[in-house]
Amino acid sequence: YKNFTKKGANVLVFNGDHDMAALYVGPLSWIPLLNVTIDNNWRAWLVNGQVAGFTEKYKKNNFHLTFATLKCQNMSSSNIFDINPSK
């Protein structure tokens, strides 16, 4: 994960909120180790007026990380994507 901070990447990390194999609190424990600051505080995100999960955004120089939960989803692990892979 620290390699992403050096690249100046835009990263999306997401977990299902009911995922017992990889709890969403896992990324919440290691994200602070990246020494990032909160850019947008924890909040609900909506689809068609319904809460679809929660999100918080972080930044450090040119590095941006969005963490999101997906309501009622069961996934096998955290999912990490560089949302701007051309950099």
Backbone as ProteinMPNN parsed JSONL, in Angstrom:
{"seq_chain_A": "YKNFTKKGANVLVFNGDHDMAALYVGPLSWIPLLNVTIDNNWRAWLVNGQVAGFTEKYKKNNFHLTFATLKCQNMSSSNIFDINPSK", "coords_chain_A": {"N_chain_A": [[0.816, -1.195, 0.0], [1.989, 1.207, 0.663], [3.528, 1.735, -1.574], [1.684, 2.768, -3.385], [1.267, 5.307, -2.295], [3.596, 6.609, -2.909], [3.497, 6.737, -5.673], [1.543, 8.579, -6.254], [-1.075, 7.823, -6.724], [-4.62, 7.293, -7.401], [-6.692, 5.649, -5.362], [-9.063, 3.093, -4.715], [-10.503, 1.424, -2.068], [-12.506, -1.174, -0.988], [-15.0, -2.839, 0.988], [-17.416, -5.34, 1.842], [-20.067, -4.699, 4.117], [-20.988, -6.778, 5.672], [-19.149, -8.751, 5.571], [-17.641, -11.498, 6.723], [-15.242, -12.753, 6.36], [-13.312, -10.877, 5.747], [-13.289, -8.307, 7.512], [-14.599, -4.963, 7.387], [-13.367, -3.259, 9.137], [-10.72, -3.862, 9.101], [-9.174, -2.515, 6.946], [-9.595, 0.03, 8.024], [-7.903, -0.031, 10.156], [-5.306, -0.173, 9.08], [-5.097, 1.955, 7.288], [-4.482, 4.466, 8.627], [-1.753, 4.023, 9.073], [-0.518, 4.779, 6.774], [-0.039, 7.396, 7.001], [-1.827, 9.39, 6.099], [-4.114, 12.133, 5.599], [-7.464, 12.955, 6.567], [-9.648, 13.698, 4.015], [-12.336, 13.877, 3.254], [-14.828, 13.429, 5.586], [-16.134, 10.467, 7.267], [-19.075, 9.208, 5.919], [-22.437, 8.494, 4.803], [-23.139, 6.964, 1.631], [-25.27, 7.227, -1.17], [-27.665, 5.449, -3.202], [-30.189, 5.905, -5.426], [-31.541, 7.294, -3.399], [-31.301, 5.635, -1.196], [-29.344, 4.334, 1.495], [-26.299, 3.051, 0.544], [-23.951, 2.293, 1.548], [-20.944, 3.257, 3.307], [-18.456, 5.859, 3.316], [-15.123, 7.199, 3.298], [-12.672, 9.637, 2.632], [-9.206, 10.058, 1.91], [-6.008, 11.755, 1.865], [-2.644, 12.408, 0.718], [-0.238, 14.405, -0.239], [0.029, 13.94, -3.66], [-1.39, 11.617, -3.589], [-4.416, 9.873, -3.354], [-6.934, 8.301, -1.514], [-9.816, 6.41, -1.387], [-12.012, 4.962, 0.823], [-14.552, 2.601, 1.063], [-17.604, 1.141, 2.195], [-19.812, -1.484, 1.283], [-23.144, -1.908, 1.491], [-24.628, -4.714, 3.012], [-23.081, -6.65, 1.676], [-21.166, -9.528, 0.952], [-17.991, -10.358, 0.712], [-14.891, -11.889, -0.346], [-12.479, -10.744, 0.379], [-10.615, -7.678, 1.062], [-10.883, -5.212, -1.431], [-8.915, -3.664, -3.798], [-8.207, -1.015, -5.875], [-6.431, 0.789, -8.329], [-7.569, 3.694, -9.383], [-6.751, 5.346, -11.338], [-4.908, 4.271, -13.394], [-3.026, 5.07, -15.316], [-0.984, 6.64, -14.394]], "CA_chain_A": [[0.0, 0.0, 0.0], [2.843, 2.387, 0.705], [3.966, 2.023, -2.936], [0.684, 3.643, -3.99], [1.436, 6.682, -1.82], [4.746, 7.182, -3.614], [3.131, 6.918, -7.069], [0.536, 9.606, -6.449], [-2.214, 7.122, -7.316], [-5.978, 7.431, -6.872], [-6.973, 4.265, -4.992], [-10.34, 2.765, -4.098], [-10.501, 0.207, -1.254], [-13.877, -1.365, -0.513], [-15.376, -4.091, 1.653], [-18.816, -5.502, 2.204], [-20.243, -4.438, 5.554], [-21.309, -8.041, 6.349], [-18.128, -9.703, 5.148], [-17.02, -12.077, 7.91], [-13.894, -13.209, 6.025], [-12.418, -9.705, 5.764], [-14.105, -7.232, 8.077], [-14.284, -3.619, 6.91], [-12.529, -2.552, 10.111], [-9.315, -4.143, 8.778], [-8.567, -1.351, 6.299], [-9.622, 1.193, 8.922], [-6.77, -0.125, 11.078], [-4.018, 0.067, 8.415], [-5.064, 3.226, 6.546], [-3.704, 5.485, 9.345], [-0.319, 3.733, 8.98], [-0.037, 5.437, 5.564], [0.166, 8.815, 7.344], [-2.69, 10.214, 5.266], [-5.067, 12.966, 6.333], [-8.844, 12.802, 6.11], [-10.054, 14.723, 3.056], [-13.793, 13.935, 3.452], [-15.167, 12.598, 6.736], [-17.001, 9.292, 7.163], [-20.451, 9.581, 5.606], [-23.189, 7.539, 3.995], [-23.303, 7.271, 0.209], [-26.625, 6.823, -1.527], [-28.091, 5.06, -4.544], [-31.647, 6.084, -5.493], [-32.031, 7.774, -2.114], [-31.102, 4.635, -0.155], [-27.949, 4.173, 1.925], [-25.665, 1.912, -0.117], [-22.73, 2.015, 2.295], [-20.302, 4.422, 3.915], [-17.188, 6.165, 2.673], [-14.25, 8.242, 3.838], [-11.594, 9.896, 1.677], [-7.933, 10.447, 2.514], [-5.016, 12.237, 0.897], [-1.271, 12.694, 1.126], [0.371, 14.969, -1.442], [-0.744, 13.588, -4.862], [-2.028, 10.32, -3.358], [-5.797, 9.948, -2.863], [-7.492, 6.988, -1.198], [-11.225, 6.373, -0.994], [-12.432, 3.713, 1.443], [-16.009, 2.505, 1.041], [-18.269, -0.111, 2.524], [-20.981, -1.787, 0.468], [-24.157, -2.429, 2.402], [-25.116, -6.09, 2.869], [-22.284, -7.422, 0.732], [-20.26, -10.515, 1.526], [-16.895, -10.556, -0.235], [-13.872, -12.759, 0.221], [-11.34, -9.985, 0.891], [-10.614, -6.276, 0.673], [-10.687, -5.011, -2.852], [-8.107, -2.464, -3.964], [-8.047, -0.652, -7.276], [-5.856, 2.072, -8.714], [-8.597, 4.197, -10.278], [-6.12, 6.155, -12.372], [-3.717, 3.441, -13.616], [-2.092, 5.594, -16.312], [0.129, 7.343, -13.729]], "C_chain_A": [[0.86, 1.259, 0.0], [3.396, 2.732, -0.674], [2.985, 2.931, -3.655], [0.879, 5.085, -3.565], [2.586, 7.365, -2.538], [4.427, 7.484, -5.069], [2.193, 8.103, -7.295], [-0.721, 9.038, -7.078], [-3.533, 7.57, -6.684], [-6.474, 6.014, -6.623], [-8.35, 4.155, -4.345], [-10.183, 1.44, -3.365], [-11.93, 0.027, -0.763], [-14.066, -2.752, 0.064], [-16.881, -4.133, 1.793], [-18.971, -5.309, 3.705], [-20.623, -5.684, 6.344], [-20.303, -9.134, 6.015], [-17.394, -10.25, 6.37], [-15.604, -12.573, 7.627], [-12.886, -12.069, 6.107], [-13.245, -8.499, 6.221], [-13.655, -5.861, 7.584], [-13.413, -2.847, 7.888], [-11.046, -2.813, 9.877], [-8.638, -2.975, 8.091], [-8.571, -0.105, 7.187], [-8.468, 1.157, 9.915], [-5.439, 0.162, 10.384], [-3.96, 1.368, 7.635], [-4.296, 4.306, 7.315], [-2.189, 5.264, 9.288], [0.31, 4.358, 7.728], [0.256, 6.923, 5.792], [-0.588, 9.748, 6.407], [-3.583, 11.066, 6.16], [-6.453, 12.748, 5.746], [-9.189, 13.998, 5.224], [-11.561, 14.953, 3.126], [-14.149, 12.952, 4.551], [-16.124, 11.466, 6.389], [-18.434, 9.75, 6.948], [-21.116, 8.459, 4.825], [-23.108, 7.953, 2.526], [-24.58, 6.581, -0.244], [-26.737, 6.37, -2.974], [-29.61, 5.108, -4.535], [-32.244, 6.448, -4.137], [-31.87, 6.808, -0.959], [-29.623, 4.554, 0.206], [-27.389, 2.898, 1.305], [-24.386, 1.489, 0.595], [-22.197, 3.304, 2.894], [-18.941, 4.626, 3.273], [-16.427, 7.225, 3.463], [-13.099, 8.392, 2.853], [-10.386, 10.459, 2.408], [-7.012, 10.992, 1.428], [-3.667, 12.431, 1.569], [-0.542, 13.125, -0.143], [-0.502, 14.642, -2.648], [-1.437, 12.243, -4.755], [-3.42, 10.542, -2.778], [-6.332, 8.537, -2.667], [-8.941, 7.169, -0.778], [-11.493, 5.001, -0.406], [-13.948, 3.71, 1.463], [-16.459, 1.14, 1.539], [-19.468, -0.245, 1.594], [-21.991, -2.482, 1.356], [-24.584, -3.839, 2.014], [-24.353, -6.892, 1.838], [-21.358, -8.357, 1.492], [-19.202, -10.815, 0.47], [-15.82, -11.38, 0.437], [-12.673, -12.003, 0.768], [-11.515, -8.516, 0.549], [-10.322, -6.191, -0.812], [-10.009, -3.673, -3.055], [-7.906, -2.224, -5.448], [-7.343, 0.687, -7.378], [-6.821, 2.635, -9.74], [-8.068, 5.171, -11.312], [-4.825, 5.451, -12.761], [-2.7, 4.007, -14.602], [-0.906, 6.308, -15.688], [1.191, 6.374, -13.294]], "O_chain_A": [[0.488, 2.266, -0.603], [3.706, 3.894, -0.934], [3.394, 3.776, -4.451], [0.685, 5.998, -4.368], [2.55, 8.577, -2.752], [5.02, 8.393, -5.65], [2.068, 8.58, -8.423], [-1.367, 9.708, -7.885], [-3.561, 8.141, -5.594], [-6.658, 5.252, -7.572], [-8.75, 4.999, -3.542], [-9.779, 0.443, -3.963], [-12.512, 0.948, -0.19], [-13.387, -3.706, -0.316], [-17.542, -3.096, 1.856], [-18.101, -5.711, 4.479], [-20.587, -5.656, 7.574], [-20.597, -10.319, 6.168], [-16.605, -9.534, 6.986], [-14.837, -12.793, 8.564], [-11.737, -12.279, 6.494], [-13.819, -7.775, 5.408], [-12.462, -5.629, 7.388], [-12.779, -1.866, 7.498], [-10.2, -2.078, 10.388], [-7.627, -2.477, 8.587], [-7.658, 0.717, 7.112], [-8.089, 2.193, 10.461], [-4.524, 0.688, 11.019], [-2.865, 1.848, 7.342], [-3.507, 5.018, 6.694], [-1.422, 6.215, 9.44], [1.534, 4.455, 7.633], [0.735, 7.617, 4.895], [-0.056, 10.77, 5.974], [-3.781, 10.754, 7.335], [-6.597, 12.4, 4.574], [-9.041, 15.152, 5.626], [-12.017, 16.094, 3.064], [-13.813, 11.771, 4.462], [-16.821, 11.497, 5.374], [-18.949, 10.578, 7.7], [-20.449, 7.592, 4.26], [-23.018, 9.14, 2.211], [-24.925, 5.499, 0.231], [-26.01, 6.837, -3.851], [-30.251, 4.431, -3.73], [-33.318, 5.97, -3.773], [-32.265, 7.128, 0.162], [-28.755, 4.687, -0.657], [-27.925, 1.808, 1.506], [-23.807, 0.449, 0.28], [-22.903, 4.309, 2.977], [-18.343, 3.686, 2.749], [-17.011, 8.029, 4.19], [-12.608, 7.406, 2.304], [-10.505, 11.215, 3.371], [-7.202, 10.732, 0.24], [-3.558, 12.592, 2.785], [-0.262, 12.302, -1.015], [-1.671, 15.026, -2.668], [-2.017, 11.771, -5.734], [-3.587, 11.304, -1.827], [-6.2, 7.684, -3.545], [-9.249, 7.989, 0.087], [-11.235, 3.986, -1.053], [-14.567, 4.706, 1.838], [-15.79, 0.128, 1.334], [-20.06, 0.749, 1.174], [-21.705, -3.542, 1.914], [-24.864, -4.123, 0.849], [-24.941, -7.75, 1.181], [-20.835, -8.007, 2.55], [-19.489, -11.452, -0.544], [-15.835, -11.552, 1.656], [-11.911, -12.565, 1.555], [-12.446, -8.145, -0.165], [-9.595, -7.016, -1.366], [-10.475, -2.655, -2.543], [-7.488, -3.117, -6.185], [-7.622, 1.607, -6.609], [-6.9, 2.12, -10.856], [-8.837, 5.756, -12.075], [-3.743, 5.973, -12.491], [-1.601, 3.465, -14.713], [0.085, 6.563, -16.373], [2.2, 6.78, -12.719]]}, "name": "protein", "num_of_chains": 1, "seq": "YKNFTKKGANVLVFNGDHDMAALYVGPLSWIPLLNVTIDNNWRAWLVNGQVAGFTEKYKKNNFHLTFATLKCQNMSSSNIFDINPSK"}
